[in-house]
Amino acid sequence: MRALVIKTTSGLDRPEACNQAFTVAATAVAAGAEVSLWLTGEAAWFGLPGRAAELELEHAAPLADLLDAVLEGGRVTVCTQCAARRGITPDDVLPGVRIAGAAVFVEESLADGAQALVY
């Protein structure tokens, strides 16, 4: 199975796009794929404790549950520049969430057998 790298730039400003990215990531983890979920732009806030619970979307799984599923079986990254613009530090993020930059995203996306999706 290919690795799946998912980037979402959407947060509370675009709840459907954001929830779709998290849903695909959690579903891929459940299917046994190697998953890397990147939180960029307004999605960077969801790397902090309690913030995923702020997104409520009718007929969708709770974002906090989807995030937990990805953290259990995949990797979650907050973009370095996005974190810096929002004053988010490594001490602020949830356990298991890392902060990394574009070079790491490109490396993951260009790895043999990887598939990248952007929401």
ZIBELRA-V699369 format. One line per field, one symbol per residue. burial: I if it has 9 or more other C-alpha atoms within 8 Angstrom, else O. A space follows every 10 residues. Layout:
# ZIBELRA-V699369
burial=???
This chain:
# ZIBELRA-V699369
burial=OOIIIIIIII IIOOIOIIII IIIOIIOIIO OOIIIIIIII IIIIIIIIIO IIIOIOIOOO OIIIOIIOII IOIIIIIIII OIIIOOOIOO OOIOOOIIII IOOOIOOIIO OOOIIIOOI
